[in-house]
Amino acid sequence: MSYIDLDRVSKNFGARGAIDRLSLHIEKSERLVLFGPSGCGKTTVLRLLAGLEVPDMGEIRIDGRVVATAGKNLVPSEKRD
């Protein structure tokens, strides 16, 4: 099991899709760099992980615990490591 799991996560802002069914698995000791052009969804991924945005679809797990699912943040941002 990965430390951070994004499972088919999507996020839209109105009619504009920011992230479409992103699956990402990061191990605890692994380092990751997000890069790409402006507007490709880098900040949105980080805001979803931090609990500042709610996914429209999919599930986010940190250390095996579900912290967000479609339409709900189950763990507030201040309780996430």
mmCIF file of the N, C-alpha and C atoms, coordinates in Angstrom:
data_MODEL
# 
_entry.id   MODEL 
# 
loop_
_atom_site.group_PDB 
_atom_site.id 
_atom_site.type_symbol 
_atom_site.label_atom_id 
_atom_site.label_alt_id 
_atom_site.label_comp_id 
_atom_site.label_asym_id 
_atom_site.label_entity_id 
_atom_site.label_seq_id 
_atom_site.pdbx_PDB_ins_code 
_atom_site.Cartn_x 
_atom_site.Cartn_y 
_atom_site.Cartn_z 
_atom_site.occupancy 
_atom_site.B_iso_or_equiv 
_atom_site.pdbx_formal_charge 
_atom_site.auth_seq_id 
_atom_site.auth_comp_id 
_atom_site.auth_asym_id 
_atom_site.auth_atom_id 
_atom_site.pdbx_PDB_model_num 
ATOM 1   N N  . MET A 1 1  ? 0.845   -1.182 0.000   1.00 0.00 ? 1  MET A N  1 
ATOM 2   C CA . MET A 1 1  ? 0.000   0.000  0.000   1.00 0.00 ? 1  MET A CA 1 
ATOM 3   C C  . MET A 1 1  ? 0.894   1.251  0.000   1.00 0.00 ? 1  MET A C  1 
ATOM 4   N N  . SER A 1 2  ? 0.539   2.217  -0.797  1.00 0.00 ? 2  SER A N  1 
ATOM 5   C CA . SER A 1 2  ? 1.278   3.473  -0.885  1.00 0.00 ? 2  SER A CA 1 
ATOM 6   C C  . SER A 1 2  ? 0.950   4.377  0.300   1.00 0.00 ? 2  SER A C  1 
ATOM 7   N N  . TYR A 1 3  ? 1.817   5.353  0.547   1.00 0.00 ? 3  TYR A N  1 
ATOM 8   C CA . TYR A 1 3  ? 1.563   6.310  1.622   1.00 0.00 ? 3  TYR A CA 1 
ATOM 9   C C  . TYR A 1 3  ? 0.500   7.316  1.194   1.00 0.00 ? 3  TYR A C  1 
ATOM 10  N N  . ILE A 1 4  ? 0.606   7.796  -0.040  1.00 0.00 ? 4  ILE A N  1 
ATOM 11  C CA . ILE A 1 4  ? -0.403  8.706  -0.594  1.00 0.00 ? 4  ILE A CA 1 
ATOM 12  C C  . ILE A 1 4  ? -0.987  8.051  -1.834  1.00 0.00 ? 4  ILE A C  1 
ATOM 13  N N  . ASP A 1 5  ? -2.302  7.948  -1.872  1.00 0.00 ? 5  ASP A N  1 
ATOM 14  C CA . ASP A 1 5  ? -3.003  7.369  -3.016  1.00 0.00 ? 5  ASP A CA 1 
ATOM 15  C C  . ASP A 1 5  ? -4.092  8.310  -3.490  1.00 0.00 ? 5  ASP A C  1 
ATOM 16  N N  . LEU A 1 6  ? -4.038  8.660  -4.746  1.00 0.00 ? 6  LEU A N  1 
ATOM 17  C CA . LEU A 1 6  ? -5.142  9.337  -5.409  1.00 0.00 ? 6  LEU A CA 1 
ATOM 18  C C  . LEU A 1 6  ? -5.704  8.313  -6.380  1.00 0.00 ? 6  LEU A C  1 
ATOM 19  N N  . ASP A 1 7  ? -6.953  7.967  -6.229  1.00 0.00 ? 7  ASP A N  1 
ATOM 20  C CA . ASP A 1 7  ? -7.571  6.924  -7.032  1.00 0.00 ? 7  ASP A CA 1 
ATOM 21  C C  . ASP A 1 7  ? -8.678  7.514  -7.894  1.00 0.00 ? 7  ASP A C  1 
ATOM 22  N N  . ARG A 1 8  ? -8.381  7.686  -9.177  1.00 0.00 ? 8  ARG A N  1 
ATOM 23  C CA . ARG A 1 8  ? -9.331  8.228  -10.175 1.00 0.00 ? 8  ARG A CA 1 
ATOM 24  C C  . ARG A 1 8  ? -9.960  9.536  -9.711  1.00 0.00 ? 8  ARG A C  1 
ATOM 25  N N  . VAL A 1 9  ? -9.133  10.463 -9.272  1.00 0.00 ? 9  VAL A N  1 
ATOM 26  C CA . VAL A 1 9  ? -9.599  11.747 -8.744  1.00 0.00 ? 9  VAL A CA 1 
ATOM 27  C C  . VAL A 1 9  ? -9.852  12.725 -9.892  1.00 0.00 ? 9  VAL A C  1 
ATOM 28  N N  . SER A 1 10 ? -11.005 13.367 -9.830  1.00 0.00 ? 10 SER A N  1 
ATOM 29  C CA . SER A 1 10 ? -11.358 14.412 -10.788 1.00 0.00 ? 10 SER A CA 1 
ATOM 30  C C  . SER A 1 10 ? -11.783 15.665 -10.041 1.00 0.00 ? 10 SER A C  1 
ATOM 31  N N  . LYS A 1 11 ? -11.488 16.814 -10.626 1.00 0.00 ? 11 LYS A N  1 
ATOM 32  C CA . LYS A 1 11 ? -11.912 18.095 -10.053 1.00 0.00 ? 11 LYS A CA 1 
ATOM 33  C C  . LYS A 1 11 ? -12.236 19.036 -11.184 1.00 0.00 ? 11 LYS A C  1 
ATOM 34  N N  . ASN A 1 12 ? -13.416 19.616 -11.133 1.00 0.00 ? 12 ASN A N  1 
ATOM 35  C CA . ASN A 1 12 ? -13.866 20.591 -12.121 1.00 0.00 ? 12 ASN A CA 1 
ATOM 36  C C  . ASN A 1 12 ? -14.161 21.912 -11.437 1.00 0.00 ? 12 ASN A C  1 
ATOM 37  N N  . PHE A 1 13 ? -13.939 22.978 -12.153 1.00 0.00 ? 13 PHE A N  1 
ATOM 38  C CA . PHE A 1 13 ? -14.314 24.322 -11.707 1.00 0.00 ? 13 PHE A CA 1 
ATOM 39  C C  . PHE A 1 13 ? -15.307 24.845 -12.730 1.00 0.00 ? 13 PHE A C  1 
ATOM 40  N N  . GLY A 1 14 ? -16.597 24.671 -12.423 1.00 0.00 ? 14 GLY A N  1 
ATOM 41  C CA . GLY A 1 14 ? -17.625 25.014 -13.393 1.00 0.00 ? 14 GLY A CA 1 
ATOM 42  C C  . GLY A 1 14 ? -17.544 24.051 -14.569 1.00 0.00 ? 14 GLY A C  1 
ATOM 43  N N  . ALA A 1 15 ? -17.557 24.583 -15.768 1.00 0.00 ? 15 ALA A N  1 
ATOM 44  C CA . ALA A 1 15 ? -17.483 23.752 -16.968 1.00 0.00 ? 15 ALA A CA 1 
ATOM 45  C C  . ALA A 1 15 ? -16.047 23.364 -17.299 1.00 0.00 ? 15 ALA A C  1 
ATOM 46  N N  . ARG A 1 16 ? -15.098 23.957 -16.587 1.00 0.00 ? 16 ARG A N  1 
ATOM 47  C CA . ARG A 1 16 ? -13.684 23.709 -16.878 1.00 0.00 ? 16 ARG A CA 1 
ATOM 48  C C  . ARG A 1 16 ? -13.147 22.556 -16.024 1.00 0.00 ? 16 ARG A C  1 
ATOM 49  N N  . GLY A 1 17 ? -12.634 21.524 -16.661 1.00 0.00 ? 17 GLY A N  1 
ATOM 50  C CA . GLY A 1 17 ? -12.054 20.389 -15.953 1.00 0.00 ? 17 GLY A CA 1 
ATOM 51  C C  . GLY A 1 17 ? -10.595 20.654 -15.616 1.00 0.00 ? 17 GLY A C  1 
ATOM 52  N N  . ALA A 1 18 ? -10.251 20.564 -14.336 1.00 0.00 ? 18 ALA A N  1 
ATOM 53  C CA . ALA A 1 18 ? -8.870  20.789 -13.925 1.00 0.00 ? 18 ALA A CA 1 
ATOM 54  C C  . ALA A 1 18 ? -8.096  19.475 -13.867 1.00 0.00 ? 18 ALA A C  1 
ATOM 55  N N  . ILE A 1 19 ? -8.716  18.431 -13.332 1.00 0.00 ? 19 ILE A N  1 
ATOM 56  C CA . ILE A 1 19 ? -8.096  17.110 -13.225 1.00 0.00 ? 19 ILE A CA 1 
ATOM 57  C C  . ILE A 1 19 ? -9.129  16.084 -13.650 1.00 0.00 ? 19 ILE A C  1 
ATOM 58  N N  . ASP A 1 20 ? -8.710  15.125 -14.463 1.00 0.00 ? 20 ASP A N  1 
ATOM 59  C CA . ASP A 1 20 ? -9.635  14.125 -14.987 1.00 0.00 ? 20 ASP A CA 1 
ATOM 60  C C  . ASP A 1 20 ? -9.126  12.719 -14.683 1.00 0.00 ? 20 ASP A C  1 
ATOM 61  N N  . ARG A 1 21 ? -9.714  12.064 -13.682 1.00 0.00 ? 21 ARG A N  1 
ATOM 62  C CA . ARG A 1 21 ? -9.433  10.680 -13.300 1.00 0.00 ? 21 ARG A CA 1 
ATOM 63  C C  . ARG A 1 21 ? -7.935  10.409 -13.068 1.00 0.00 ? 21 ARG A C  1 
ATOM 64  N N  . LEU A 1 22 ? -7.308  11.240 -12.254 1.00 0.00 ? 22 LEU A N  1 
ATOM 65  C CA . LEU A 1 22 ? -5.894  11.081 -11.922 1.00 0.00 ? 22 LEU A CA 1 
ATOM 66  C C  . LEU A 1 22 ? -5.709  9.983  -10.879 1.00 0.00 ? 22 LEU A C  1 
ATOM 67  N N  . SER A 1 23 ? -4.840  9.032  -11.182 1.00 0.00 ? 23 SER A N  1 
ATOM 68  C CA . SER A 1 23 ? -4.425  8.018  -10.207 1.00 0.00 ? 23 SER A CA 1 
ATOM 69  C C  . SER A 1 23 ? -2.939  8.197  -9.986  1.00 0.00 ? 23 SER A C  1 
ATOM 70  N N  . LEU A 1 24 ? -2.561  8.317  -8.709  1.00 0.00 ? 24 LEU A N  1 
ATOM 71  C CA . LEU A 1 24 ? -1.180  8.579  -8.343  1.00 0.00 ? 24 LEU A CA 1 
ATOM 72  C C  . LEU A 1 24 ? -0.900  7.859  -7.038  1.00 0.00 ? 24 LEU A C  1 
ATOM 73  N N  . HIS A 1 25 ? 0.225   7.148  -6.985  1.00 0.00 ? 25 HIS A N  1 
ATOM 74  C CA . HIS A 1 25 ? 0.580   6.377  -5.791  1.00 0.00 ? 25 HIS A CA 1 
ATOM 75  C C  . HIS A 1 25 ? 2.008   6.734  -5.407  1.00 0.00 ? 25 HIS A C  1 
ATOM 76  N N  . ILE A 1 26 ? 2.180   7.238  -4.198  1.00 0.00 ? 26 ILE A N  1 
ATOM 77  C CA . ILE A 1 26 ? 3.483   7.710  -3.726  1.00 0.00 ? 26 ILE A CA 1 
ATOM 78  C C  . ILE A 1 26 ? 3.842   6.959  -2.448  1.00 0.00 ? 26 ILE A C  1 
ATOM 79  N N  . GLU A 1 27 ? 5.032   6.374  -2.447  1.00 0.00 ? 27 GLU A N  1 
ATOM 80  C CA . GLU A 1 27 ? 5.526   5.676  -1.259  1.00 0.00 ? 27 GLU A CA 1 
ATOM 81  C C  . GLU A 1 27 ? 6.035   6.694  -0.241  1.00 0.00 ? 27 GLU A C  1 
ATOM 82  N N  . LYS A 1 28 ? 6.151   6.291  1.019   1.00 0.00 ? 28 LYS A N  1 
ATOM 83  C CA . LYS A 1 28 ? 6.538   7.198  2.097   1.00 0.00 ? 28 LYS A CA 1 
ATOM 84  C C  . LYS A 1 28 ? 7.915   7.830  1.862   1.00 0.00 ? 28 LYS A C  1 
ATOM 85  N N  . SER A 1 29 ? 8.888   7.086  1.404   1.00 0.00 ? 29 SER A N  1 
ATOM 86  C CA . SER A 1 29 ? 10.239  7.624  1.212   1.00 0.00 ? 29 SER A CA 1 
ATOM 87  C C  . SER A 1 29 ? 10.452  8.201  -0.185  1.00 0.00 ? 29 SER A C  1 
ATOM 88  N N  . GLU A 1 30 ? 9.465   8.140  -1.019  1.00 0.00 ? 30 GLU A N  1 
ATOM 89  C CA . GLU A 1 30 ? 9.564   8.605  -2.397  1.00 0.00 ? 30 GLU A CA 1 
ATOM 90  C C  . GLU A 1 30 ? 9.396   10.120 -2.482  1.00 0.00 ? 30 GLU A C  1 
ATOM 91  N N  . ARG A 1 31 ? 10.102  10.731 -3.412  1.00 0.00 ? 31 ARG A N  1 
ATOM 92  C CA . ARG A 1 31 ? 9.957   12.163 -3.688  1.00 0.00 ? 31 ARG A CA 1 
ATOM 93  C C  . ARG A 1 31 ? 9.344   12.312 -5.074  1.00 0.00 ? 31 ARG A C  1 
ATOM 94  N N  . LEU A 1 32 ? 8.518   13.327 -5.228  1.00 0.00 ? 32 LEU A N  1 
ATOM 95  C CA . LEU A 1 32 ? 7.802   13.525 -6.479  1.00 0.00 ? 32 LEU A CA 1 
ATOM 96  C C  . LEU A 1 32 ? 7.843   14.986 -6.864  1.00 0.00 ? 32 LEU A C  1 
ATOM 97  N N  . VAL A 1 33 ? 7.963   15.248 -8.149  1.00 0.00 ? 33 VAL A N  1 
ATOM 98  C CA . VAL A 1 33 ? 7.921   16.604 -8.674  1.00 0.00 ? 33 VAL A CA 1 
ATOM 99  C C  . VAL A 1 33 ? 6.754   16.693 -9.642  1.00 0.00 ? 33 VAL A C  1 
ATOM 100 N N  . LEU A 1 34 ? 5.915   17.692 -9.457  1.00 0.00 ? 34 LEU A N  1 
ATOM 101 C CA . LEU A 1 34 ? 4.843   17.973 -10.409 1.00 0.00 ? 34 LEU A CA 1 
ATOM 102 C C  . LEU A 1 34 ? 5.295   19.136 -11.276 1.00 0.00 ? 34 LEU A C  1 
ATOM 103 N N  . PHE A 1 35 ? 5.312   18.926 -12.575 1.00 0.00 ? 35 PHE A N  1 
ATOM 104 C CA . PHE A 1 35 ? 5.677   20.028 -13.455 1.00 0.00 ? 35 PHE A CA 1 
ATOM 105 C C  . PHE A 1 35 ? 4.810   19.973 -14.700 1.00 0.00 ? 35 PHE A C  1 
ATOM 106 N N  . GLY A 1 36 ? 4.654   21.119 -15.317 1.00 0.00 ? 36 GLY A N  1 
ATOM 107 C CA . GLY A 1 36 ? 3.851   21.227 -16.518 1.00 0.00 ? 36 GLY A CA 1 
ATOM 108 C C  . GLY A 1 36 ? 3.496   22.679 -16.760 1.00 0.00 ? 36 GLY A C  1 
ATOM 109 N N  . PRO A 1 37 ? 2.807   22.932 -17.851 1.00 0.00 ? 37 PRO A N  1 
ATOM 110 C CA . PRO A 1 37 ? 2.463   24.312 -18.192 1.00 0.00 ? 37 PRO A CA 1 
ATOM 111 C C  . PRO A 1 37 ? 1.414   24.893 -17.250 1.00 0.00 ? 37 PRO A C  1 
ATOM 112 N N  . SER A 1 38 ? 1.315   26.183 -17.269 1.00 0.00 ? 38 SER A N  1 
ATOM 113 C CA . SER A 1 38 ? 0.320   26.889 -16.472 1.00 0.00 ? 38 SER A CA 1 
ATOM 114 C C  . SER A 1 38 ? -1.076  26.366 -16.803 1.00 0.00 ? 38 SER A C  1 
ATOM 115 N N  . GLY A 1 39 ? -1.849  26.098 -15.761 1.00 0.00 ? 39 GLY A N  1 
ATOM 116 C CA . GLY A 1 39 ? -3.236  25.668 -15.953 1.00 0.00 ? 39 GLY A CA 1 
ATOM 117 C C  . GLY A 1 39 ? -3.425  24.176 -16.131 1.00 0.00 ? 39 GLY A C  1 
ATOM 118 N N  . CYS A 1 40 ? -2.370  23.366 -15.933 1.00 0.00 ? 40 CYS A N  1 
ATOM 119 C CA . CYS A 1 40 ? -2.509  21.920 -16.170 1.00 0.00 ? 40 CYS A CA 1 
ATOM 120 C C  . CYS A 1 40 ? -2.999  21.149 -14.941 1.00 0.00 ? 40 CYS A C  1 
ATOM 121 N N  . GLY A 1 41 ? -3.093  21.793 -13.756 1.00 0.00 ? 41 GLY A N  1 
ATOM 122 C CA . GLY A 1 41 ? -3.667  21.139 -12.585 1.00 0.00 ? 41 GLY A CA 1 
ATOM 123 C C  . GLY A 1 41 ? -2.695  20.856 -11.449 1.00 0.00 ? 41 GLY A C  1 
ATOM 124 N N  . LYS A 1 42 ? -1.467  21.339 -11.530 1.00 0.00 ? 42 LYS A N  1 
ATOM 125 C CA . LYS A 1 42 ? -0.473  21.087 -10.470 1.00 0.00 ? 42 LYS A CA 1 
ATOM 126 C C  . LYS A 1 42 ? -0.949  21.606 -9.118  1.00 0.00 ? 42 LYS A C  1 
ATOM 127 N N  . THR A 1 43 ? -1.347  22.839 -9.055  1.00 0.00 ? 43 THR A N  1 
ATOM 128 C CA . THR A 1 43 ? -1.797  23.440 -7.799  1.00 0.00 ? 43 THR A CA 1 
ATOM 129 C C  . THR A 1 43 ? -3.073  22.768 -7.305  1.00 0.00 ? 43 THR A C  1 
ATOM 130 N N  . THR A 1 44 ? -3.947  22.389 -8.202  1.00 0.00 ? 44 THR A N  1 
ATOM 131 C CA . THR A 1 44 ? -5.182  21.717 -7.811  1.00 0.00 ? 44 THR A CA 1 
ATOM 132 C C  . THR A 1 44 ? -4.888  20.389 -7.132  1.00 0.00 ? 44 THR A C  1 
ATOM 133 N N  . VAL A 1 45 ? -3.922  19.624 -7.635  1.00 0.00 ? 45 VAL A N  1 
ATOM 134 C CA . VAL A 1 45 ? -3.534  18.359 -7.002  1.00 0.00 ? 45 VAL A CA 1 
ATOM 135 C C  . VAL A 1 45 ? -3.047  18.623 -5.580  1.00 0.00 ? 45 VAL A C  1 
ATOM 136 N N  . LEU A 1 46 ? -2.196  19.613 -5.414  1.00 0.00 ? 46 LEU A N  1 
ATOM 137 C CA . LEU A 1 46 ? -1.672  19.933 -4.079  1.00 0.00 ? 46 LEU A CA 1 
ATOM 138 C C  . LEU A 1 46 ? -2.777  20.419 -3.141  1.00 0.00 ? 46 LEU A C  1 
ATOM 139 N N  . ARG A 1 47 ? -3.709  21.218 -3.654  1.00 0.00 ? 47 ARG A N  1 
ATOM 140 C CA . ARG A 1 47 ? -4.822  21.697 -2.831  1.00 0.00 ? 47 ARG A CA 1 
ATOM 141 C C  . ARG A 1 47 ? -5.752  20.551 -2.423  1.00 0.00 ? 47 ARG A C  1 
ATOM 142 N N  . LEU A 1 48 ? -5.936  19.576 -3.304  1.00 0.00 ? 48 LEU A N  1 
ATOM 143 C CA . LEU A 1 48 ? -6.731  18.401 -2.964  1.00 0.00 ? 48 LEU A CA 1 
ATOM 144 C C  . LEU A 1 48 ? -6.049  17.583 -1.870  1.00 0.00 ? 48 LEU A C  1 
ATOM 145 N N  . LEU A 1 49 ? -4.742  17.375 -1.993  1.00 0.00 ? 49 LEU A N  1 
ATOM 146 C CA . LEU A 1 49 ? -4.001  16.629 -0.976  1.00 0.00 ? 49 LEU A CA 1 
ATOM 147 C C  . LEU A 1 49 ? -4.034  17.332 0.379   1.00 0.00 ? 49 LEU A C  1 
ATOM 148 N N  . ALA A 1 50 ? -3.976  18.646 0.347   1.00 0.00 ? 50 ALA A N  1 
ATOM 149 C CA . ALA A 1 50 ? -3.974  19.423 1.588   1.00 0.00 ? 50 ALA A CA 1 
ATOM 150 C C  . ALA A 1 50 ? -5.364  19.541 2.213   1.00 0.00 ? 50 ALA A C  1 
ATOM 151 N N  . GLY A 1 51 ? -6.405  19.204 1.468   1.00 0.00 ? 51 GLY A N  1 
ATOM 152 C CA . GLY A 1 51 ? -7.759  19.318 1.985   1.00 0.00 ? 51 GLY A CA 1 
ATOM 153 C C  . GLY A 1 51 ? -8.385  20.682 1.771   1.00 0.00 ? 51 GLY A C  1 
ATOM 154 N N  . LEU A 1 52 ? -7.781  21.479 0.905   1.00 0.00 ? 52 LEU A N  1 
ATOM 155 C CA . LEU A 1 52 ? -8.314  22.814 0.612   1.00 0.00 ? 52 LEU A CA 1 
ATOM 156 C C  . LEU A 1 52 ? -9.342  22.792 -0.506  1.00 0.00 ? 52 LEU A C  1 
ATOM 157 N N  . GLU A 1 53 ? -9.389  21.694 -1.245  1.00 0.00 ? 53 GLU A N  1 
ATOM 158 C CA . GLU A 1 53 ? -10.399 21.458 -2.285  1.00 0.00 ? 53 GLU A CA 1 
ATOM 159 C C  . GLU A 1 53 ? -10.998 20.086 -2.036  1.00 0.00 ? 53 GLU A C  1 
ATOM 160 N N  . VAL A 1 54 ? -12.196 19.871 -2.549  1.00 0.00 ? 54 VAL A N  1 
ATOM 161 C CA . VAL A 1 54 ? -12.900 18.596 -2.421  1.00 0.00 ? 54 VAL A CA 1 
ATOM 162 C C  . VAL A 1 54 ? -12.974 17.957 -3.802  1.00 0.00 ? 54 VAL A C  1 
ATOM 163 N N  . PRO A 1 55 ? -12.597 16.680 -3.925  1.00 0.00 ? 55 PRO A N  1 
ATOM 164 C CA . PRO A 1 55 ? -12.684 16.043 -5.241  1.00 0.00 ? 55 PRO A CA 1 
ATOM 165 C C  . PRO A 1 55 ? -14.132 15.870 -5.689  1.00 0.00 ? 55 PRO A C  1 
ATOM 166 N N  . ASP A 1 56 ? -14.366 15.993 -6.983  1.00 0.00 ? 56 ASP A N  1 
ATOM 167 C CA . ASP A 1 56 ? -15.696 15.749 -7.540  1.00 0.00 ? 56 ASP A CA 1 
ATOM 168 C C  . ASP A 1 56 ? -15.930 14.259 -7.751  1.00 0.00 ? 56 ASP A C  1 
ATOM 169 N N  . MET A 1 57 ? -14.822 13.524 -7.901  1.00 0.00 ? 57 MET A N  1 
ATOM 170 C CA . MET A 1 57 ? -14.894 12.089 -8.150  1.00 0.00 ? 57 MET A CA 1 
ATOM 171 C C  . MET A 1 57 ? -13.615 11.459 -7.612  1.00 0.00 ? 57 MET A C  1 
ATOM 172 N N  . GLY A 1 58 ? -13.671 10.213 -7.211  1.00 0.00 ? 58 GLY A N  1 
ATOM 173 C CA . GLY A 1 58 ? -12.490 9.494  -6.772  1.00 0.00 ? 58 GLY A CA 1 
ATOM 174 C C  . GLY A 1 58 ? -12.297 9.510  -5.275  1.00 0.00 ? 58 GLY A C  1 
ATOM 175 N N  . GLU A 1 59 ? -11.100 9.071  -4.866  1.00 0.00 ? 59 GLU A N  1 
ATOM 176 C CA . GLU A 1 59 ? -10.804 8.919  -3.447  1.00 0.00 ? 59 GLU A CA 1 
ATOM 177 C C  . GLU A 1 59 ? -9.340  9.267  -3.190  1.00 0.00 ? 59 GLU A C  1 
ATOM 178 N N  . ILE A 1 60 ? -9.085  9.915  -2.050  1.00 0.00 ? 60 ILE A N  1 
ATOM 179 C CA . ILE A 1 60 ? -7.726  10.254 -1.642  1.00 0.00 ? 60 ILE A CA 1 
ATOM 180 C C  . ILE A 1 60 ? -7.464  9.566  -0.306  1.00 0.00 ? 60 ILE A C  1 
ATOM 181 N N  . ARG A 1 61 ? -6.342  8.810  -0.243  1.00 0.00 ? 61 ARG A N  1 
ATOM 182 C CA . ARG A 1 61 ? -5.943  8.128  0.983   1.00 0.00 ? 61 ARG A CA 1 
ATOM 183 C C  . ARG A 1 61 ? -4.542  8.575  1.374   1.00 0.00 ? 61 ARG A C  1 
ATOM 184 N N  . ILE A 1 62 ? -4.344  8.803  2.659   1.00 0.00 ? 62 ILE A N  1 
ATOM 185 C CA . ILE A 1 62 ? -3.024  9.108  3.207   1.00 0.00 ? 62 ILE A CA 1 
ATOM 186 C C  . ILE A 1 62 ? -2.754  8.092  4.301   1.00 0.00 ? 62 ILE A C  1 
ATOM 187 N N  . ASP A 1 63 ? -1.671  7.352  4.150   1.00 0.00 ? 63 ASP A N  1 
ATOM 188 C CA . ASP A 1 63 ? -1.271  6.307  5.091   1.00 0.00 ? 63 ASP A CA 1 
ATOM 189 C C  . ASP A 1 63 ? -2.402  5.299  5.318   1.00 0.00 ? 63 ASP A C  1 
ATOM 190 N N  . GLY A 1 64 ? -3.097  4.943  4.235   1.00 0.00 ? 64 GLY A N  1 
ATOM 191 C CA . GLY A 1 64 ? -4.159  3.946  4.298   1.00 0.00 ? 64 GLY A CA 1 
ATOM 192 C C  . GLY A 1 64 ? -5.512  4.462  4.746   1.00 0.00 ? 64 GLY A C  1 
ATOM 193 N N  . ARG A 1 65 ? -5.580  5.690  5.204   1.00 0.00 ? 65 ARG A N  1 
ATOM 194 C CA . ARG A 1 65 ? -6.833  6.269  5.706   1.00 0.00 ? 65 ARG A CA 1 
ATOM 195 C C  . ARG A 1 65 ? -7.478  7.138  4.635   1.00 0.00 ? 65 ARG A C  1 
ATOM 196 N N  . VAL A 1 66 ? -8.749  6.923  4.363   1.00 0.00 ? 66 VAL A N  1 
ATOM 197 C CA . VAL A 1 66 ? -9.466  7.740  3.384   1.00 0.00 ? 66 VAL A CA 1 
ATOM 198 C C  . VAL A 1 66 ? -9.670  9.124  3.984   1.00 0.00 ? 66 VAL A C  1 
ATOM 199 N N  . VAL A 1 67 ? -9.113  10.150 3.310   1.00 0.00 ? 67 VAL A N  1 
ATOM 200 C CA . VAL A 1 67 ? -9.237  11.517 3.811   1.00 0.00 ? 67 VAL A CA 1 
ATOM 201 C C  . VAL A 1 67 ? -10.229 12.335 2.993   1.00 0.00 ? 67 VAL A C  1 
ATOM 202 N N  . ALA A 1 68 ? -10.514 11.882 1.763   1.00 0.00 ? 68 ALA A N  1 
ATOM 203 C CA . ALA A 1 68 ? -11.485 12.594 0.919   1.00 0.00 ? 68 ALA A CA 1 
ATOM 204 C C  . ALA A 1 68 ? -12.064 11.624 -0.097  1.00 0.00 ? 68 ALA A C  1 
ATOM 205 N N  . THR A 1 69 ? -13.318 11.848 -0.391  1.00 0.00 ? 69 THR A N  1 
ATOM 206 C CA . THR A 1 69 ? -14.002 11.070 -1.407  1.00 0.00 ? 69 THR A CA 1 
ATOM 207 C C  . THR A 1 69 ? -14.907 12.020 -2.178  1.00 0.00 ? 69 THR A C  1 
ATOM 208 N N  . ALA A 1 70 ? -15.553 11.548 -3.210  1.00 0.00 ? 70 ALA A N  1 
ATOM 209 C CA . ALA A 1 70 ? -16.355 12.411 -4.081  1.00 0.00 ? 70 ALA A CA 1 
ATOM 210 C C  . ALA A 1 70 ? -17.295 13.310 -3.280  1.00 0.00 ? 70 ALA A C  1 
ATOM 211 N N  . GLY A 1 71 ? -17.043 14.612 -3.340  1.00 0.00 ? 71 GLY A N  1 
ATOM 212 C CA . GLY A 1 71 ? -17.908 15.591 -2.696  1.00 0.00 ? 71 GLY A CA 1 
ATOM 213 C C  . GLY A 1 71 ? -17.688 15.802 -1.216  1.00 0.00 ? 71 GLY A C  1 
ATOM 214 N N  . LYS A 1 72 ? -16.725 15.092 -0.595  1.00 0.00 ? 72 LYS A N  1 
ATOM 215 C CA . LYS A 1 72 ? -16.548 15.212 0.855   1.00 0.00 ? 72 LYS A CA 1 
ATOM 216 C C  . LYS A 1 72 ? -15.079 15.187 1.248   1.00 0.00 ? 72 LYS A C  1 
ATOM 217 N N  . ASN A 1 73 ? -14.700 16.079 2.146   1.00 0.00 ? 73 ASN A N  1 
ATOM 218 C CA . ASN A 1 73 ? -13.429 15.987 2.845   1.00 0.00 ? 73 ASN A CA 1 
ATOM 219 C C  . ASN A 1 73 ? -13.728 15.319 4.170   1.00 0.00 ? 73 ASN A C  1 
ATOM 220 N N  . LEU A 1 74 ? -13.236 14.110 4.369   1.00 0.00 ? 74 LEU A N  1 
ATOM 221 C CA . LEU A 1 74 ? -13.517 13.358 5.588   1.00 0.00 ? 74 LEU A CA 1 
ATOM 222 C C  . LEU A 1 74 ? -12.568 13.730 6.726   1.00 0.00 ? 74 LEU A C  1 
ATOM 223 N N  . VAL A 1 75 ? -11.391 14.217 6.381   1.00 0.00 ? 75 VAL A N  1 
ATOM 224 C CA . VAL A 1 75 ? -10.400 14.646 7.376   1.00 0.00 ? 75 VAL A CA 1 
ATOM 225 C C  . VAL A 1 75 ? -10.048 16.096 7.066   1.00 0.00 ? 75 VAL A C  1 
ATOM 226 N N  . PRO A 1 76 ? -10.240 17.019 8.013   1.00 0.00 ? 76 PRO A N  1 
ATOM 227 C CA . PRO A 1 76 ? -9.940  18.427 7.746   1.00 0.00 ? 76 PRO A CA 1 
ATOM 228 C C  . PRO A 1 76 ? -8.444  18.637 7.496   1.00 0.00 ? 76 PRO A C  1 
ATOM 229 N N  . SER A 1 77 ? -8.120  19.700 6.792   1.00 0.00 ? 77 SER A N  1 
ATOM 230 C CA . SER A 1 77 ? -6.740  19.961 6.389   1.00 0.00 ? 77 SER A CA 1 
ATOM 231 C C  . SER A 1 77 ? -5.791  20.035 7.585   1.00 0.00 ? 77 SER A C  1 
ATOM 232 N N  . GLU A 1 78 ? -6.222  20.585 8.697   1.00 0.00 ? 78 GLU A N  1 
ATOM 233 C CA . GLU A 1 78 ? -5.330  20.713 9.846   1.00 0.00 ? 78 GLU A CA 1 
ATOM 234 C C  . GLU A 1 78 ? -5.038  19.372 10.523  1.00 0.00 ? 78 GLU A C  1 
ATOM 235 N N  . LYS A 1 79 ? -5.765  18.323 10.176  1.00 0.00 ? 79 LYS A N  1 
ATOM 236 C CA . LYS A 1 79 ? -5.542  16.985 10.745  1.00 0.00 ? 79 LYS A CA 1 
ATOM 237 C C  . LYS A 1 79 ? -4.729  16.078 9.816   1.00 0.00 ? 79 LYS A C  1 
ATOM 238 N N  . ARG A 1 80 ? -4.333  16.597 8.642   1.00 0.00 ? 80 ARG A N  1 
ATOM 239 C CA . ARG A 1 80 ? -3.547  15.798 7.680   1.00 0.00 ? 80 ARG A CA 1 
ATOM 240 C C  . ARG A 1 80 ? -2.068  16.082 7.886   1.00 0.00 ? 80 ARG A C  1 
ATOM 241 N N  . ASP A 1 81 ? -1.252  15.049 7.764   1.00 0.00 ? 81 ASP A N  1 
ATOM 242 C CA . ASP A 1 81 ? 0.202   15.237 7.905   1.00 0.00 ? 81 ASP A CA 1 
ATOM 243 C C  . ASP A 1 81 ? 0.805   15.651 6.580   1.00 0.00 ? 81 ASP A C  1 
# 
